[in-house]
Structures are given as structure tokens and as C-alpha cells.
Amino acid sequence: MRFVAIATDYDGTLAHDGRVPERAVAALDRFLATGRRLILVTGRELDELLEIFPAIDRFECVVAENGALLYFPASGERHPLGEPPPEAFVRALRQRGVPISVGTSIVATVEPHETVVLETIRDLGLELQVIFNKEAVMVLPASVNKASGLTHALTHMALSPHNVAAIGDAENDHALLHTVEYGVAVANAIPALKETADYVSAAARSDAVIELIDGIVRHDLRDTPPRTWRHRVLLGHDEAGTPLHMEVDAARLLVAGTSGSGKSTLAAGVLERLNEQHYQFCVIDPEGDYEDFADGIVFGNGERAPSADEVMTALEKPDANAIVNLVALPLKDRPAFFLELLPRLQSLRARTGRPHWVLVDETHHLMPRDWDAAPLILAQEQGGMIYVTVHPESIAGAISKSLDLVAALGKAPAQTLQAVADGLGLPAPHVADGKLPAGHALLWRVRADAHAIRVEVASQRAQRQRHRRKYAEGELTEDRSFYFRGPQGKLRLRAQNLFVFLQMGEGVDDETWLHHLHAHDYSKWMREFIKDPELGEAVAAIERDRALNPADSRQRVREAVERRYTLPAGRKTSSV
């Protein structure tokens, strides 16, 4: 099971003129009967929705008010996600004759009153956003939209957005569709949403929701792939410099070659780029080659063997990656441990769609050719697998027959591809003459290409260097930027990268600098949005030292950043 949940808009999507037809409710019930889950994401105020939609109990969670309120029908719990509308704002709109309804966080009206709304926001100096939904006009706190509300809902439900399909029709559904793995625009959607959606349904409104439900239940959307691949991972570049990607769609990759050929570099680079897109992975690491990999929790070490229970407990959280270090297990016991763990990983996948990727190092040892359990355990449709081996001829035949991609490295890549082709019963791909340079691989798309492509591998180190340049001088999105607001929240100075952060830190007043320092805002930003836990910890130590004056703390924060990131030439400052 890949798609375990649907997030659907209400008006113009599930409902027409505010009502949901019985055939659509029946489709929701069919969907739930498969063990999947439903989320409603709407701009409507909750009390209004409860009056007109009696089948709301089909939904595990409702994201109302365009992302400002979570509601759980089973318990009746409500969780506001935004601040209440400012009383002065509501009062001013009414005084100016604007017809409004007021929810937990939302203020709603209709066109053509948006001009007065914007003027009122400006006149009062408020940090509010205006969101359009066809003729409707919604005013919300600046950081609230359908995407932010859905993200909170998925956290409550322990779901990954990569296992969710969303469907909508209007302007306020752009963020919703972009947040999930597969976004659908209904046939009656506005043209702009159709242009950016992964798929445009043949049907309109609730019939489009039924179409999506049937597509997931029948074939998990394999028969309707996205029009463009938003989700893919870089493998390397061909000889012309063209980037070559692997579609993140349940692919099965074999990385094979002689010892020291760069297999781990290629595999670790793929894992790193999967992690950047928030795909969950589990690495089976017999030799401890991944124990220093920063993007996963390591279970087991040289003295202590891992337990399957602790690995599975960690993987219940969508944002946790696991590295299962088997070094402490005797060599003969490692296949048995793997045989115990793999069915549990597959069971978790069947229930949640995660972990999205499983990497099996030393595949020839853990899943050998004579492995009797292979045909039973390895379902042909099982995807999201990376196999790493020095002996491709010695892996289980069920693996060879399931492969989509092969990356051959080392001194004899043509022989490696020949061994894989023999296992498949296919002709080996044609390989261009010439020695394979270091840092290169031959990439073969099994059953699709008669030739293998020479690829310069995108290494893990190169990726980190690119990220350091981006974080030092690039452009982070608004929701990942740092904002100097001050103790009274009167400021809104955006730092979109580390250089601007240091530059602004030099210019803000001491009270503002210390307010964020003592609130541990700097280290939190670096951990959660820069995604650098080591820098975050270094800055957290500075934040805890209350004896530091503003100048000294600025200096130490700057030094911590510069130790890890190379700032633009000529832009370093002697003090912050």
C-alpha cells in the first residue's frame, strides 16, 4: 500500500452547492473499508460544516477555516492553529460595511470587498494574509493555510505526506496539492490549479473524488502516474552534463561493484537526497558502514546488537530514519535477524506505506541466491528498495527479477552488468568501450534500455557542499526563514539565509537580540529549518550562557556559523 489517505477539499470538490451526494459517501465507506484514512480540508467554518454535512464522521480529521482549526469527529476535540482575529480588525470591517463571518481564526467575506479588507489591514498595521477561494475572500494569520493545517493533521495522525493524495478545485488548494505526494485537480477546477496538479481528473466535483478513490483502491494510482515527476532523486550526470534522476515511485535499485569502487558513496548520496525530501528510510548495515550517517538513528554498535522491536518503534514516527548496525551479531546470525526484521518492515509498509525506502547492504550475504524464503517474502510489487553488493551473481533470484535500475561501479562494470543480465535471463546491455573513471558508474534501466549510460555519480559530499552554499547565501522559503520580531512582536525582519541572519543580528537592537537568544529561537531555527543539529547544539550552548553580554553572544554565534559554513567572499564581518 502506497497511498494510505486522501485529503479532500469540500466545496466544489466533495460537495456541490454545499451538499455531498450519497454515491460519494458510499465511495468514502469503500475507501475506509480497505483500512485507509480520510482527511477533510476546507475553508469553511466548522460549526457551519457540522450543520450541512452529516457524514463528517467518515473523516478522521477535519482541517477547517483554511488551515486554522483541527477537528477530530470521533472525540469532538478542537485544536486551534492560529490566533483569534484582532478585535480592532473585526470592528473596523463592520464599521466599513463589510459583510463578514468570524471563526476561530478566520474572517470571511466575499468579492468585491477584498479592497476594503486590504486597506483595513494596511491602516491597522496588521500581519494578516488574504486568501481567495473563487468568490470567497478569507483573512487569516500570516502563516496559516491549507498546507500548514494539513501538516499539523498528518503529525497528529502519524502519517507522511508522501503517502497522501489530495484533491481540490480552487486558488486556496495550490498549497494543499503541492504538500502531498499526488495532487489532483477536479475537472471543474480553475485553470491555474489544473496547470500545476499532478493529475487532472476526467470527472467533476464528487465524481472526481470517487475516481480518485477507485484509482487508489484498484491500483494505488500506478495506472495514472503524475504528469511530471516532482519527486525524484539525483543519481548523477551523463557525459553531456545532463542530470539523471530516479523517479521516487517504488523503484528497485541495485548498486554493485568491487570493493572500494564507490558503492557506499552512491548509496549514501541517494539516502541523503531522499531524506531532504522527507522520505523515510531504513538501512540494514551488516558492516557498520553507515554508523556515521547523520540523517538516521543508529541501532546497534560494535558491542551491542540491535533489537527488531526498537527499530520498529522508531519507524512508527514518519520523520525517523533507522540504521540497523549488525556488527555485534556473529556473521552467521545476521541473515536470521534480517529474516525476522524484513516481514515486520513489510507489515509496516502495508499499514502506513513506510518506510518508503529500505537499503540492504551486503545483499549477497543477507539475501543469498539459495535463500529459500525469498519467493515468499519478496513480493514482486515490493518497491522502494536499494540493494548493495559486491557479488550480484550471488543474490536471490527474486531480487534480480524485480530490479528497475542497476548502477555498476569498479574495475569490471561490464562483467557486473553481465551477471545481472544473466540472473534476469536478458541480454546484457551494450557498454561503450573505454575505462570507467573514478567516481563514475554505468547505469542500466532494466528492460527499458539496450545501452548502459556512463554517469558521474552525485556524491554525498558534493550535495552537502551545495547545501552549505545555499544556506549561507541562497534563498530559503518564507516558512523556513528566520524572523527577528522582538519581545513585543513589533518587528518582522526576515533572514532568508545564514549570511542575512548574521547581518541582521548585527543591526538589531540588544533587546531584540537577547529576546530571541534567551528563547532559544536561534538554535531551534538551525535544527528545524537549516536542518543542522550540530550547529543547533553549538548555538544552544551559547544561548544557555546567561553571563554573555549581547556583543559577546553575537560574536560567538557568528563564529559557530562560520566554522561550518563558508560565507560569500568579502562578506564576513569582524564582529556581529
N, C-alpha and C positions, 0 to 999 in steps of 0.2 A: 504494500500500500504506500503510494507516494503522497497523494492528496488526502489528508485526513479531515479537512474542514473547509467550509465555504463561508466567506464573509460577503453578505449581500446588502446592497442599498435597498431602501424601501420604496419611496415614491418614484414612479417611472421605471422601476426595475421589478421588484417583487410585487408591488401594488400598482393598480391603475385607478386613478381617481380616489385614492386612499384605501381601496379595498383589495384584498388578496383572494383570488378565486379558489374554489375547493380543489381543483386539479393541481394547483400549486402546493396547497397544504398536503395533499396526498403524496406529491413528489418529495416534500420535506420529510415526511414519515418514511418513505422508501430509503432516503438517504441516511436517516438516523438508524434504520434497521441494519445497516451494514457496519455499525459501530463508529461511524464518523460523527462529526460535530458541526454545529451551526452557530454563526455569529451574525447579528443584525447590526448594521452600521448606518445611522440615519441622521439627518439634520433636524428631525422632529423633536419637539419637547416630549419628555417621557409620559407625563400624565395624559396628554393628548393621544399618544400612541396606544396606551393601555385601553383607552375608550374605544378605539376603532379596530384593534387587531386582537381578537380573542385567541388566535393561535400563537401568540407570542411565547407560550410555554415550550414551543419546539426549540427555542434558541437557548443555548447555554449561557450566552452573554449578549447583552444589548449595549451598543455604543450609541448613546443618544446625544442630542444637541451638538451634532457635528464633531464629536470627539471630546466633549466636556463632561460627560457623565457616563459611568458604567452602571448597568443594572443587571442583576442576576435573578431571572424569573423564578428559579427553584426556591430560593431563600427570601426573595424580596429585597435583598440588600442593594443599597445605592452607594456608589463611590464617586463623589465629585472630583473632577480632574482639573478644574480651573477655579479662579477666584470669582465671586459673585460680581455681577455688573455694577460699576460705580453708581451710587445713588444719584450723584450730580448729573451723570450722563443720561440716566433714565428720565430724570426730572426735566432736563433740558430738551430732550426729544419730545416729550409730551407737551411741553410749553410751546414748542415749534410746530405742533400739529401733526407729528409723525405717528401713524398708527403702528403700535408695537405690541409684541408679546414678550414677556420676560421669563426666562427659565432659570435653572441653577446657575449657569454662567453665560447663557446666550441671550442676546437681544435680537429679535427677528422682526423684519418688516418686509415690504415688497417694493419693487421698482414703481415709480421713479424717485423714491425717497432717499436713494443712496447718496445723492448730492448733499442733502441736509445732514445725513449721518456723518459723512466725511468732514463736513465743515464743523460739526459739533465736536468730533474727535480732535480736530485741529485746535479749535478755540479753547478746549479744556486741557490741551496738552497731554492727552491720554495715549497709552501704549496699547492700542486695540487694533485688531485687523478686521477687514470687511471681506466676507466670502460670499460669492454669488452662486446660486443654485437655480439656473434658469431665471424665473421672475422673482424668486425669493432673494432677500438680502439678509445675511446673518452677520452679527458683530460678536466677536469672541476675543478672549485673551490672545496675545500675540503668538504664543507657542502652541496653540490648540488647533487641531484639525482632525480629519477622519483618520489619518495615518497615525498621529500620536495617540488617539484614543484606541485604535486597533492594537497598537504596540502594547499598551497597558493591558488590554484584554488578553492578548496572547501570553503575556507574562503571568497573569492570574491562572490561565489555563495550561501553563507549561507546554506551549506549542511554539514551534518555529514558523516564521512567516514563509519559509521555503516549503512548507507542507500545506499551504493555504492557497486557494483560488478565490479571487474577489470579482464581483460583477457590479456594474453601475452604469449611469446614464448621463451624468451632468458634470458641470465645472468642478464641483467640490469632490468629485470622485477620482480626480487625477492622482492625488497623493495616495489614496486608498489602493488603486490598482498598481501603482508603482511599488508599494511596500511589500507586496506578496510575490510569490513565485510566478503566478499566472494570472494576468488581469484581463477580464472580458468586458467589452463594451456591448451593450444590447443593441439590437438593430435600430431602435429609436433614439440612440444616444446622440449627443451633439457631435458634429464632425471632428472637433479638436480631440475629443476623447477617443473616437474611433482611430484617429491617426496614430495615437501613442499606445493603444491597447495591444496586448499580445495576441488577442483573437477578437474578432467581431462576430457575434452570434448571427445565425440566419433568422432567428425568431426575435420578437419584440417583447418587452416587459416580462411578465411572469413566465411566458413560454420560453424565454431565453434562460431563465433560471432553471426551468425543467430540462432544457437542452444541456446546460452545464452539469446538472446532477446526473443525468443519464450518461454523459461522457465520462464522468469520474467513476461511476459505478461499473460501467461496462468495460472501459479500457484505461482508466486512470489518466485520461487525456493523451495517451500515446498516439492515438489516431488523429489528433488535432494539435500538432506541435505549434509553438509560438511562431508568429510571422518573422520575428527577428530574435536572435539569441541575446537577451540581456544578460543572462547568467552563463558565463563561460570562464575558463581558466587558461591563462597563457602557458604554453609549453615551451615556446622558443621562436626563433625566426629562421626562415629559409634563406637560401644563398642570395636572394634578391633583397633581403631585409624585411620581407613580409611577415607579420606576426601570425603564428599558427596557434590556434586555440583548441581546447577540448570542451565540447558542449557539456554543461553540468546537467546531464539528463540521464542519470543512471548508467553512465558509461563504465566499461571494464577495461582497465589499462594494465598491460604487463610491461614492467621495466626490467630488462635483462641485460647482462653483460658480465665481463670478467671482473675480478676483484680490483678495486681502485679505479674503476672506469668512470665513476661519477653517478652511479645509480642513486646513492643517497642524496646527492646534491639535487638531482632532478626531482626525486620523490619529495624531499623536504620543501623544495620550491613550490611544488603543486599544493602541498598541505598549507603552506603559508598563504598562498593566494586563495585557497578555499576558505581559510579562516578569516581573511579580510572581507569575504562576502558573507560571513557568519554561517557557513555550512559546518555542521558538527561532524567530527571525525573521531575514529578510534584506531590507534596504531598498535599492532601486535609486534613487539620488538624483542625477538629472542636474544639478541646480542648486545642490547643496551646502546645501539647506535643513535637513538633519538632521546636519550635521557636529558640532554641539554636543550632540547627544542622548547622554545619559550612559550609556544602557543597551546600547550596541553598540560594536564595534570598527570604526573608520573606516578604510577602504582608499581611498587616493587623496586628493588635495588640489588646491589651485589650481595647483601646479607639477608634480605627478606623477600620472599616470593609474594606476588600479588594474590589477591583473592578475587574470584569472579563476582562475589557479592558487592565488594567495594567499587569495582568498575561499573557495575550496572546501576548502583545507587547514584554515582556521579553523572552518568549519562542520562538519568531522568531529567536533568536540567538542560534545556536546549542550548545554553551558551557554554557548556562544559565539554572540553575535548579530553580524551583519555589516551595515555600512552602506557601500554601494558608491558613492563620490563620483566622478561623471563630469565634474566641472568642467574638468579639464585636457584632456579629449578634445575635439577640434573637434566642433561641433554635428552635422556630417554623419556623423561616425564613431560617435556614441553608439548609434544603432539596431543597427549591426553588432556592437558589443561586447555589447549586450544579447542579440542573437540567438545569440552564442557562449555566453553565460553561462546563459541560461534552460534549454536542454536539459540542461546539467550539473546545475542545481538540481533538475530533474525526475528525473534519474537518481539523485541522492542521495535524493530523496524515495521513489523506487521501492524503494530498498535499505534505507533506515533510517526512512522516514516523516517525515524532517526535511529542510529547515527547515519547521516547522509552518505558518509564515506568510511570505508574500512580499508586500512592498509595492512597487508600481511607481508612482513619481511621474512627472508629465508623461506619462501613459499615451498621450495623443493623439500624442505625438512618437515614443515608443519602439514603440508598437503601433498604428500608424495604420490607418484604415479600409481602405486599399488594400494592406495588408501581406499579401503572398501566402502567407507561411509560417504565418499564424495558424491556419488549419484543421488543419494538420498538427501544430503544436507544442502548441496549446491543446486538450488532451483535455477533453471535456465534464465528466468527473467530477473534473477538477482543482480542488481547493478550497483553502481557506486563503489566499485572495488578497485584497489591498486595492489597488484602482486609484484613483489621484488625478488629476483632470484639470480644466481649465477649459473643455474642449471635448468634452463627452460624445458629441456627434453625430459626432465625428471619430475615435473609437476603433474598433478592429477589430470587425466584426460578431460574431465568435466570442466575444468578451468579453461584449458586450451580451446574447447569448443564454444565457450561463452565470450571470448575476447572480442573487443571492438578495435582496440589500438594496441600497437606494440612499439616500444621505444628500445632499440638495440644500441648498446654502447660498448666501448672497449676495443680490444685488439682484433676481434673477429666478428664484427656485427653481421656480416653476410651469413656466417655459419649459425649465428643466433637466430636470424630470421628463418633460415632453412629448417632449423629444429622446430620452431613454432609452426611453420607451414606443414611439416610432416605430421605433427600432432593433430593438425586440423584436417589433414587429407587434401590440402590445397597446394597448387604450385607456389613456390617461393616467389616473392616479389623481385622485380628487376632492381639491381643495385648498381649505381653508377661506379665506374672504375675510379680508383684513387684511394689514398689513405684517409682515414677518418681523423680529423684533427682533435686535439684535446678539447673538452667542453662541448663536443658535438654528439649527436645521436642520429640514427636512422629511424624515421617514423613511418610506420606502415598502418594504414587504415584497413583493417582486415575485411575482406570480401568487397571492399569498395575500390581499392587502388591496386593496379598491377605493378606500380613502381613504389619504392620506398623513397621518402624525401629526407635529404640531409638537413638537419636542424641544429642551429646553435642554441644550446639549452639556456633557458632563462633561469639563472641561478638564484638561490635563496639570498645570497649576499647582495647581489645586484638589486634585488627587489627591495631589500632593507635600505640600501643607499638611496634609491629613488624615493622611498617614503621619507627618509630624513630630509631630502631636499624639499619635498612637498610640505612637510610640517614646518620647516624652517622659513620658507619663503613663498609657499604656494597659497592656494585659496581654499580653506576649509569652508564647508557649507555653513549656513547660518545656525543650524541646530547643533553644530559641532564647535562653533567659535566660542571664545571666552568673552564675557561681558563684564566690564567694570561698572557696577551700579551704585556702589557706596552704601553706607549704613541706612540711609533714608530711601534708597531706591530711586534717587532723582536722576542718576546718570544712566546712559546706555551706550557705553563706548565699546565697540566690537573689535576684538582682536581675532583676525581670521587665520593667523599663523603664529609661530613662536617668535619670529622677529618683531611683528607688530605688538605682540604681548609684552616683550621686553621694552619696546619703545614707549608704549602707553604706560607701562609700570613706572617708567622714569618720570612721566609727566603728570600722573595723577597726584592728588594731594595725599599727605601722610595718613589722614583719617580713612580715606578710601582704600589705600594700600593695606593698612593694618586690618581693616574690617574683613577683607577677603582672606588675608593671611591667617588671621585667628579663627576664621570659619572653616579653614582647610579647603577653601574653594580652588586654590591653585593645584594642589596635589590631586584633588578629585577630577578636575578637568584633564590633567595629564594622564591619569589612569584610564578614565572612561572614554575620552574623546580623542586624545592623542594616541591612546592605547599603548602607553609606555609605562608599565608598572614599576620599572626600576627608577625612571626619572620621578614618577609619582612618589615613591618611597623616599627618595633623596630630598625632595621638596617638602614632604610631610615632616621630616626631621627638622627642617628649618622652621616650619610652622609651629612645631611644638616648643621651640626655644623662645620663651616669652621674654628672655633677657635681651634679645636683639632689638636695637633701635631700627627705625624704618630704613635708614641708609644701609646699614649692615645687612639687613634681611634682603633688601633689593640686590645687593652685591652678591650674596650667596646664592640666591635664586638664579641670577644671570650666570654665575659660574657653573651651576648644576646643569643648566640647559646647554651651555657651550661645550661642556665635557662630552655630551652625547650627540650634538648636532652642529654641523658646520654652517654658520650663518653666512649670508651673502657677503661677497668680498667688499671691503670698505665700509661695512655697516656695523661692525662691532663697536661697542661703546666701552669706555674705560670704567664707567660706573652706571648703575641703574637706579 
